[in-house]
Amino acid sequence: MMADIRQGARRGQKRSTFFRPAALAGLALGAALLAALVSARPAAPEPGQRTPPNLVLITLDTTRADHLGAWGYKDAHTPNLDALAARGTRFARCDTAAPITLTSHATILTGLFPPHHGVRDNGTFVLSPKVETLARRLAARGYDTAAVVSAVVLARRQGLDQGFRIYDDDLGTGYAQGSLVSERTAESTTAAALKTVAGLKPPFFLWVHYYDPHEEYRPPTRFADAAKGPHRLYDGEIAFMDEQIGELLKKLPAATDVLAVGDHGEMLGEHGETTHGLLLYRAARRVPLILAGPDVPRGRVSDCLVRTADVTPTLLGLAGAAPVSGLDGRSLLPVSAGATGATGADCSRQTYTESFLHFFAYKWYPLRSLANDRFVYLKAPKSSLYDLTADPGESRDLAPTQAQAARTWEGKLAAFLRDQGEKLDAPVRAENVLSAEQRRQLASLGYLGGVAEGPVTGSLPDPRAMAGLARDLHRVTQSVQEGHCAAALPELQAIVKQDPHNFPALSLAGFCLRQTGRTESALALFQRAANENDLNAVPIADAAGCLLDLGKKPEAEREYRRALTLDPALAVAATNLSRLLRQRGDRKAALAVLDTALRAGAHEPEVYLERGIARAESGSLEPALLDFHEAARRAPANPVPLENAARTAYDLHRFRESAQLYEQLLRIAANRADLWKTTGAIYLYQLDDKEAAVRCFRHALNLESDPGERGRLEGLVKELDG
């Protein structure tokens, strides 16, 4: 009996692997593009020369201006942002360039509108290295540069890392539990930002991105309980974010100018939209913008209409840079007190906003808007014109009764787009900035790549008319993500029938079909989704998973390679391709796939777990153990990395560490009799700790159902007690 247990402790069970299904999000991340710049250290200023200030940019994801206390919202609890506004300048009216996170941030960080910087949607778009970012411009002036982002949609592979010496997109163990997307909560974001600040040399530029107000709304209980009003969970997320921004602000050096700006708002049911990305009305368009610091007037409120495109030229101005030609934005300095431009600032701006999300996701008409101080024109198959002064809720369309005014505005929009190098009806395509090598790899796999495009014509569905379908898809998506595929599948199939180009519905229906064992049907839908946008790696990886389920390993390998060509950091493709290579004995190639994924920005625990398995099988036990520890740190509720770590520590004859890892494992897998027996055997035979061994064997005895094994365990416990 004791010999059997000892042998079990030495061998352990066969190492298990870990597989996580591909992401459910309709629009997933595109290919990685890494660019690094080494910035020169600033020379000491000449006597009497102004010392450049530190600059901190705080972006507030999904934050409506009218849900902050400084904007008069009675249910707000935002004391830190309100105080920032009080000690600086608040811009009462600021419009975003897009109600989409990646597109909006590309504008904030370049000073360019989307047609100029080329990032039109989340996922398959990557900012081209030809576009000069704020960080690159500041690095060239001697600034130390760093960024801390809090959502996977802003991962470095989307290109916004250009010019940053540090780009922290590792969400680590700060993932919001149960979230529909991968995010880092405000508390973890502030902790990471403060750690980063400690390593920066002045003058520095720090960008900190807070994601919390983005759906789903799950503020800490104390904020949820304290919030009031019809949107208390959303407001609770903003309050939580505000608290953590306060922690950041009070620890910044005194010589720091701070700019806080929303990337876009949230519709909260207005005009029929639950969240954002579909419509361009005020609730999604209008964001907060606050500027404060030693170089900014205190207690000022500017009513000038401004844009998120103005952020880059403003921060460059604070750094002492001369105005940069070619930018769409203009500096907000000197600050105007009102729309009259009383202090000499230019207050005659027009704002441009667009959403191409539904064009690439559903093949619906992409909405564009152009606005001035009073009117907003919305270009759609049936365009609209609103008087913001008389109708701030944008509920009374003037276009039917003021046709000439509407035509004039359409002419203005057409002229604006011509200046941007674009036409209203020109074909627009997804763009992930494929390198020559990526294109060569795709060609070698039999793919030319890049056919996801189409003209913008009035025959496309108007997103406003499709708001009901969008709400249905949003609801069904939540149902799928909560594990209710059987109930969701008929609704998804109905949406696909009604809207056959609907990329998210195709992907989700494919996922549910695969979950219910209808693999061939799932494969067909994943392939349809991939055809809708062949630069999106996720449906390609999902199709590869189906091929693997069907035993078609060569075809699956080819599709995984195709997915990784588009997105080298896609964890599900990297881990499964590596497993295929490892299983056929090519461990060197398997490790190369995983190393490439990690260099490209993959942070998922399954990548570390799979690399640990490949290393262990190759005999590299010390590096394997490090990988298992990292996988366990990133996925503390998953027993597989811990079990692999415990066995590897045993193989390294680190018996005390192995026992400690098994004890840690048993805290999350306490119902496994085999683990109790293995741990007891280590205590008994390797550590000579009979008391600990008996404790473990008693736990195993309580769980053991086999009469023969129970008898052997009882005999062993009795022998040791005696």
DAHU-V543053 format. One record per residue. N is the residue number from 0. RES is the residue in three letters. D_CENTER is the distance of its C-alpha to the mean C-alpha in Angstrom with 1 decimal. Layout:
BEGIN
N|RES|D_CENTER / N|RES|D_CENTER
END
This chain:
BEGIN
0|MET|52.6 / 1|MET|51.5 / 2|ALA|51.4 / 3|ASP|49.1 / 4|ILE|46.6 / 5|ARG|46.9 / 6|GLN|46.2 / 7|GLY|43.2 / 8|ALA|41.8 / 9|ARG|42.3 / 10|ARG|40.8 / 11|GLY|38.2 / 12|GLN|36.6 / 13|LYS|35.1 / 14|ARG|31.6 / 15|SER|29.1 / 16|THR|25.9 / 17|PHE|22.5 / 18|PHE|20.7 / 19|ARG|17.5 / 20|PRO|17.3 / 21|ALA|14.9 / 22|ALA|11.8 / 23|LEU|13.2 / 24|ALA|10.8 / 25|GLY|13.1 / 26|LEU|11.0 / 27|ALA|9.3 / 28|LEU|8.4 / 29|GLY|11.6 / 30|ALA|13.9 / 31|ALA|13.7 / 32|LEU|15.8 / 33|LEU|16.8 / 34|ALA|19.0 / 35|ALA|20.6 / 36|LEU|23.2 / 37|VAL|25.8 / 38|SER|26.8 / 39|ALA|30.4 / 40|ARG|31.5 / 41|PRO|33.1 / 42|ALA|36.8 / 43|ALA|38.6 / 44|PRO|39.3 / 45|GLU|42.9 / 46|PRO|45.1 / 47|GLY|44.4 / 48|GLN|41.2 / 49|ARG|38.1 / 50|THR|35.6 / 51|PRO|32.1 / 52|PRO|30.0 / 53|ASN|26.8 / 54|LEU|23.9 / 55|VAL|20.9 / 56|LEU|18.2 / 57|ILE|16.3 / 58|THR|13.8 / 59|LEU|13.7 / 60|ASP|10.9 / 61|THR|12.8 / 62|THR|16.1 / 63|ARG|19.4 / 64|ALA|22.1 / 65|ASP|24.7 / 66|HIS|23.1 / 67|LEU|23.9 / 68|GLY|27.4 / 69|ALA|28.2 / 70|TRP|28.0 / 71|GLY|30.4 / 72|TYR|28.4 / 73|LYS|30.8 / 74|ASP|28.4 / 75|ALA|26.1 / 76|HIS|25.9 / 77|THR|24.3 / 78|PRO|27.1 / 79|ASN|25.2 / 80|LEU|23.7 / 81|ASP|27.1 / 82|ALA|28.9 / 83|LEU|26.9 / 84|ALA|28.0 / 85|ALA|31.5 / 86|ARG|31.8 / 87|GLY|30.4 / 88|THR|30.0 / 89|ARG|28.1 / 90|PHE|27.5 / 91|ALA|28.2 / 92|ARG|27.0 / 93|CYS|23.9 / 94|ASP|22.3 / 95|THR|18.8 / 96|ALA|18.7 / 97|ALA|16.3 / 98|PRO|14.8 / 99|ILE|11.5 / 100|THR|8.7 / 101|LEU|8.8 / 102|THR|12.6 / 103|SER|13.4 / 104|HIS|12.1 / 105|ALA|14.0 / 106|THR|17.0 / 107|ILE|16.7 / 108|LEU|16.7 / 109|THR|19.4 / 110|GLY|21.7 / 111|LEU|21.7 / 112|PHE|21.2 / 113|PRO|19.2 / 114|PRO|22.3 / 115|HIS|23.0 / 116|HIS|19.7 / 117|GLY|19.0 / 118|VAL|15.3 / 119|ARG|15.9 / 120|ASP|12.8 / 121|ASN|9.2 / 122|GLY|9.5 / 123|THR|13.0 / 124|PHE|13.4 / 125|VAL|13.5 / 126|LEU|15.3 / 127|SER|18.8 / 128|PRO|20.4 / 129|LYS|23.3 / 130|VAL|21.5 / 131|GLU|22.2 / 132|THR|19.6 / 133|LEU|20.7 / 134|ALA|20.0 / 135|ARG|22.3 / 136|ARG|24.9 / 137|LEU|24.9 / 138|ALA|25.0 / 139|ALA|28.0 / 140|ARG|29.6 / 141|GLY|29.4 / 142|TYR|26.4 / 143|ASP|24.5 / 144|THR|20.7 / 145|ALA|17.7 / 146|ALA|14.1 / 147|VAL|12.0 / 148|VAL|8.4 / 149|SER|6.8 / 150|ALA|3.0 / 151|VAL|2.3 / 152|VAL|2.8 / 153|LEU|5.2 / 154|ALA|6.4 / 155|ARG|10.1 / 156|ARG|11.0 / 157|GLN|10.1 / 158|GLY|13.1 / 159|LEU|12.4 / 160|ASP|13.7 / 161|GLN|17.2 / 162|GLY|19.7 / 163|PHE|18.0 / 164|ARG|20.1 / 165|ILE|17.5 / 166|TYR|13.8 / 167|ASP|12.3 / 168|ASP|8.8 / 169|ASP|10.4 / 170|LEU|9.2 / 171|GLY|12.7 / 172|THR|14.6 / 173|GLY|12.8 / 174|TYR|10.7 / 175|ALA|11.8 / 176|GLN|14.5 / 177|GLY|14.6 / 178|SER|11.4 / 179|LEU|10.6 / 180|VAL|6.9 / 181|SER|5.8 / 182|GLU|6.2 / 183|ARG|9.0 / 184|THR|11.9 / 185|ALA|14.0 / 186|GLU|16.7 / 187|SER|14.9 / 188|THR|13.2 / 189|THR|16.8 / 190|ALA|18.3 / 191|ALA|16.2 / 192|ALA|17.1 / 193|LEU|20.7 / 194|LYS|21.0 / 195|THR|19.8 / 196|VAL|22.2 / 197|ALA|25.0 / 198|GLY|24.7 / 199|LEU|24.7 / 200|LYS|28.0 / 201|PRO|29.0 / 202|PRO|28.5 / 203|PHE|24.7 / 204|PHE|21.7 / 205|LEU|18.8 / 206|TRP|15.5 / 207|VAL|13.8 / 208|HIS|10.7 / 209|TYR|10.9 / 210|TYR|8.7 / 211|ASP|11.4 / 212|PRO|13.2 / 213|HIS|10.6 / 214|GLU|12.1 / 215|GLU|13.2 / 216|TYR|15.5 / 217|ARG|16.7 / 218|PRO|18.1 / 219|PRO|20.3 / 220|THR|23.7 / 221|ARG|25.6 / 222|PHE|23.4 / 223|ALA|23.5 / 224|ASP|27.3 / 225|ALA|27.9 / 226|ALA|26.2 / 227|LYS|28.5 / 228|GLY|28.5 / 229|PRO|27.2 / 230|HIS|23.4 / 231|ARG|23.8 / 232|LEU|20.6 / 233|TYR|18.5 / 234|ASP|20.9 / 235|GLY|20.7 / 236|GLU|17.0 / 237|ILE|18.0 / 238|ALA|20.9 / 239|PHE|19.0 / 240|MET|16.8 / 241|ASP|20.1 / 242|GLU|21.8 / 243|GLN|19.4 / 244|ILE|19.5 / 245|GLY|23.2 / 246|GLU|23.1 / 247|LEU|21.5 / 248|LEU|23.9 / 249|LYS|27.0 / 250|LYS|26.4 / 251|LEU|25.9 / 252|PRO|29.0 / 253|ALA|31.4 / 254|ALA|31.3 / 255|THR|27.7 / 256|ASP|26.7 / 257|VAL|23.6 / 258|LEU|21.8 / 259|ALA|19.5 / 260|VAL|18.1 / 261|GLY|15.9 / 262|ASP|13.5 / 263|HIS|14.9 / 264|GLY|16.7 / 265|GLU|17.0 / 266|MET|20.0 / 267|LEU|20.9 / 268|GLY|23.3 / 269|GLU|25.0 / 270|HIS|26.3 / 271|GLY|25.2 / 272|GLU|21.4 / 273|THR|19.6 / 274|THR|16.2 / 275|HIS|15.3 / 276|GLY|15.0 / 277|LEU|18.5 / 278|LEU|21.0 / 279|LEU|21.8 / 280|TYR|23.9 / 281|ARG|24.2 / 282|ALA|22.0 / 283|ALA|18.9 / 284|ARG|20.4 / 285|ARG|21.8 / 286|VAL|19.8 / 287|PRO|21.3 / 288|LEU|22.2 / 289|ILE|24.2 / 290|LEU|25.8 / 291|ALA|27.8 / 292|GLY|29.7 / 293|PRO|33.0 / 294|ASP|32.9 / 295|VAL|32.1 / 296|PRO|34.6 / 297|ARG|34.6 / 298|GLY|34.7 / 299|ARG|34.2 / 300|VAL|32.7 / 301|SER|32.3 / 302|ASP|32.5 / 303|CYS|31.9 / 304|LEU|29.4 / 305|VAL|26.6 / 306|ARG|23.4 / 307|THR|20.0 / 308|ALA|21.5 / 309|ASP|24.0 / 310|VAL|21.7 / 311|THR|22.1 / 312|PRO|25.9 / 313|THR|26.4 / 314|LEU|24.8 / 315|LEU|26.8 / 316|GLY|29.9 / 317|LEU|29.4 / 318|ALA|29.3 / 319|GLY|32.6 / 320|ALA|31.6 / 321|ALA|33.7 / 322|PRO|32.3 / 323|VAL|30.3 / 324|SER|31.6 / 325|GLY|29.5 / 326|LEU|26.7 / 327|ASP|26.2 / 328|GLY|25.7 / 329|ARG|28.6 / 330|SER|28.9 / 331|LEU|29.3 / 332|LEU|32.1 / 333|PRO|34.7 / 334|VAL|33.5 / 335|SER|35.4 / 336|ALA|36.7 / 337|GLY|36.5 / 338|ALA|36.5 / 339|THR|39.8 / 340|GLY|38.4 / 341|ALA|40.9 / 342|THR|40.0 / 343|GLY|39.9 / 344|ALA|36.2 / 345|ASP|35.4 / 346|CYS|34.4 / 347|SER|34.8 / 348|ARG|31.2 / 349|GLN|30.0 / 350|THR|26.3 / 351|TYR|24.5 / 352|THR|21.5 / 353|GLU|20.3 / 354|SER|18.1 / 355|PHE|18.0 / 356|LEU|15.5 / 357|HIS|18.5 / 358|PHE|20.4 / 359|PHE|18.1 / 360|ALA|17.2 / 361|TYR|20.8 / 362|LYS|23.1 / 363|TRP|23.8 / 364|TYR|25.1 / 365|PRO|22.6 / 366|LEU|23.4 / 367|ARG|24.3 / 368|SER|25.9 / 369|LEU|28.2 / 370|ALA|29.5 / 371|ASN|32.0 / 372|ASP|33.4 / 373|ARG|34.8 / 374|PHE|33.7 / 375|VAL|30.5 / 376|TYR|30.9 / 377|LEU|28.6 / 378|LYS|29.0 / 379|ALA|28.9 / 380|PRO|31.5 / 381|LYS|33.4 / 382|SER|32.4 / 383|SER|32.7 / 384|LEU|33.9 / 385|TYR|33.6 / 386|ASP|35.6 / 387|LEU|33.2 / 388|THR|36.2 / 389|ALA|38.1 / 390|ASP|35.2 / 391|PRO|32.0 / 392|GLY|30.6 / 393|GLU|30.9 / 394|SER|32.9 / 395|ARG|36.0 / 396|ASP|35.5 / 397|LEU|38.2 / 398|ALA|37.9 / 399|PRO|40.5 / 400|THR|43.1 / 401|GLN|42.3 / 402|ALA|41.9 / 403|GLN|43.0 / 404|ALA|40.5 / 405|ALA|37.7 / 406|ARG|39.1 / 407|THR|39.2 / 408|TRP|35.5 / 409|GLU|34.6 / 410|GLY|36.6 / 411|LYS|34.8 / 412|LEU|31.4 / 413|ALA|32.9 / 414|ALA|34.2 / 415|PHE|30.9 / 416|LEU|29.2 / 417|ARG|32.1 / 418|ASP|31.6 / 419|GLN|27.9 / 420|GLY|29.4 / 421|GLU|28.5 / 422|LYS|30.5 / 423|LEU|29.8 / 424|ASP|30.6 / 425|ALA|29.5 / 426|PRO|27.5 / 427|VAL|23.8 / 428|ARG|21.8 / 429|ALA|18.4 / 430|GLU|18.1 / 431|ASN|16.3 / 432|VAL|19.0 / 433|LEU|20.7 / 434|SER|23.0 / 435|ALA|26.6 / 436|GLU|26.2 / 437|GLN|23.3 / 438|ARG|25.6 / 439|ARG|28.5 / 440|GLN|26.7 / 441|LEU|25.9 / 442|ALA|29.5 / 443|SER|30.8 / 444|LEU|29.0 / 445|GLY|30.7 / 446|TYR|27.9 / 447|LEU|28.2 / 448|GLY|24.6 / 449|GLY|23.4 / 450|VAL|25.2 / 451|ALA|22.5 / 452|GLU|24.1 / 453|GLY|26.6 / 454|PRO|28.7 / 455|VAL|27.9 / 456|THR|31.0 / 457|GLY|32.2 / 458|SER|32.7 / 459|LEU|29.0 / 460|PRO|28.2 / 461|ASP|27.6 / 462|PRO|24.3 / 463|ARG|26.3 / 464|ALA|28.6 / 465|MET|25.9 / 466|ALA|24.3 / 467|GLY|26.1 / 468|LEU|24.7 / 469|ALA|21.2 / 470|ARG|21.8 / 471|ASP|23.3 / 472|LEU|20.4 / 473|HIS|18.0 / 474|ARG|20.6 / 475|VAL|21.1 / 476|THR|17.5 / 477|GLN|17.5 / 478|SER|20.7 / 479|VAL|19.5 / 480|GLN|16.7 / 481|GLU|19.4 / 482|GLY|21.6 / 483|HIS|24.0 / 484|CYS|24.1 / 485|ALA|27.9 / 486|ALA|27.9 / 487|ALA|25.0 / 488|LEU|26.3 / 489|PRO|29.2 / 490|GLU|27.2 / 491|LEU|24.7 / 492|GLN|27.7 / 493|ALA|29.2 / 494|ILE|26.2 / 495|VAL|26.3 / 496|LYS|30.0 / 497|GLN|29.7 / 498|ASP|26.8 / 499|PRO|27.1 / 500|HIS|24.4 / 501|ASN|21.7 / 502|PHE|18.9 / 503|PRO|17.0 / 504|ALA|20.4 / 505|LEU|21.6 / 506|SER|18.8 / 507|LEU|19.1 / 508|ALA|22.8 / 509|GLY|22.8 / 510|PHE|20.9 / 511|CYS|23.4 / 512|LEU|26.3 / 513|ARG|25.4 / 514|GLN|25.1 / 515|THR|28.6 / 516|GLY|30.0 / 517|ARG|30.4 / 518|THR|29.0 / 519|GLU|30.9 / 520|SER|29.8 / 521|ALA|26.1 / 522|LEU|26.5 / 523|ALA|27.9 / 524|LEU|25.1 / 525|PHE|22.4 / 526|GLN|24.6 / 527|ARG|24.9 / 528|ALA|21.2 / 529|ALA|21.0 / 530|ASN|23.9 / 531|GLU|22.2 / 532|ASN|19.6 / 533|ASP|20.8 / 534|LEU|18.1 / 535|ASN|15.4 / 536|ALA|15.6 / 537|VAL|14.7 / 538|PRO|17.9 / 539|ILE|19.9 / 540|ALA|18.8 / 541|ASP|19.6 / 542|ALA|22.9 / 543|ALA|23.6 / 544|GLY|23.2 / 545|CYS|25.8 / 546|LEU|28.1 / 547|LEU|27.9 / 548|ASP|28.9 / 549|LEU|31.8 / 550|GLY|33.0 / 551|LYS|32.3 / 552|LYS|31.0 / 553|PRO|31.8 / 554|GLU|30.0 / 555|ALA|27.0 / 556|GLU|27.0 / 557|ARG|27.2 / 558|GLU|24.2 / 559|TYR|22.0 / 560|ARG|23.2 / 561|ARG|22.3 / 562|ALA|18.7 / 563|LEU|18.4 / 564|THR|20.1 / 565|LEU|17.4 / 566|ASP|14.5 / 567|PRO|16.2 / 568|ALA|13.3 / 569|LEU|13.1 / 570|ALA|14.3 / 571|VAL|16.3 / 572|ALA|18.2 / 573|ALA|18.8 / 574|THR|20.1 / 575|ASN|22.3 / 576|LEU|23.7 / 577|SER|24.5 / 578|ARG|26.2 / 579|LEU|28.2 / 580|LEU|29.4 / 581|ARG|30.2 / 582|GLN|32.2 / 583|ARG|34.4 / 584|GLY|35.0 / 585|ASP|33.0 / 586|ARG|31.3 / 587|LYS|31.0 / 588|ALA|29.0 / 589|ALA|26.8 / 590|LEU|26.0 / 591|ALA|25.4 / 592|VAL|22.7 / 593|LEU|20.9 / 594|ASP|21.6 / 595|THR|20.2 / 596|ALA|16.9 / 597|LEU|16.6 / 598|ARG|17.7 / 599|ALA|15.1 / 600|GLY|12.3 / 601|ALA|12.2 / 602|HIS|12.1 / 603|GLU|12.8 / 604|PRO|16.2 / 605|GLU|17.8 / 606|VAL|17.9 / 607|TYR|19.8 / 608|LEU|21.9 / 609|GLU|23.0 / 610|ARG|23.8 / 611|GLY|25.8 / 612|ILE|27.7 / 613|ALA|28.5 / 614|ARG|29.7 / 615|ALA|31.8 / 616|GLU|33.4 / 617|SER|34.2 / 618|GLY|35.9 / 619|SER|33.4 / 620|LEU|33.3 / 621|GLU|32.3 / 622|PRO|29.1 / 623|ALA|28.4 / 624|LEU|28.9 / 625|LEU|26.4 / 626|ASP|23.7 / 627|PHE|24.7 / 628|HIS|24.4 / 629|GLU|20.9 / 630|ALA|19.9 / 631|ALA|21.7 / 632|ARG|20.1 / 633|ARG|16.6 / 634|ALA|17.9 / 635|PRO|20.8 / 636|ALA|21.7 / 637|ASN|22.1 / 638|PRO|25.8 / 639|VAL|25.6 / 640|PRO|24.5 / 641|LEU|27.0 / 642|GLU|29.7 / 643|ASN|29.3 / 644|ALA|29.3 / 645|ALA|32.5 / 646|ARG|34.2 / 647|THR|33.4 / 648|ALA|34.7 / 649|TYR|37.8 / 650|ASP|38.3 / 651|LEU|38.2 / 652|HIS|40.9 / 653|ARG|38.8 / 654|PHE|40.2 / 655|ARG|39.4 / 656|GLU|35.7 / 657|SER|35.8 / 658|ALA|37.4 / 659|GLN|34.9 / 660|LEU|32.0 / 661|TYR|33.8 / 662|GLU|34.4 / 663|GLN|30.7 / 664|LEU|30.1 / 665|LEU|32.8 / 666|ARG|31.1 / 667|ILE|28.5 / 668|ALA|30.9 / 669|ALA|34.2 / 670|ASN|35.7 / 671|ARG|36.1 / 672|ALA|39.8 / 673|ASP|39.3 / 674|LEU|37.0 / 675|TRP|39.6 / 676|LYS|42.4 / 677|THR|40.6 / 678|THR|39.8 / 679|GLY|43.4 / 680|ALA|44.8 / 681|ILE|43.0 / 682|TYR|44.4 / 683|LEU|47.8 / 684|TYR|48.3 / 685|GLN|46.1 / 686|LEU|46.1 / 687|ASP|49.4 / 688|ASP|48.0 / 689|LYS|50.0 / 690|GLU|48.9 / 691|ALA|45.2 / 692|ALA|46.1 / 693|VAL|48.1 / 694|ARG|45.3 / 695|CYS|42.9 / 696|PHE|45.7 / 697|ARG|46.4 / 698|HIS|42.8 / 699|ALA|43.1 / 700|LEU|46.4 / 701|ASN|45.0 / 702|LEU|42.4 / 703|GLU|44.7 / 704|SER|46.1 / 705|ASP|48.3 / 706|PRO|51.9 / 707|GLY|52.8 / 708|GLU|49.8 / 709|ARG|50.3 / 710|GLY|53.9 / 711|ARG|53.0 / 712|LEU|50.5 / 713|GLU|53.1 / 714|GLY|55.6 / 715|LEU|53.3 / 716|VAL|52.5 / 717|LYS|56.2 / 718|GLU|57.1 / 719|LEU|54.7 / 720|ASP|55.8 / 721|GLY|59.4
END
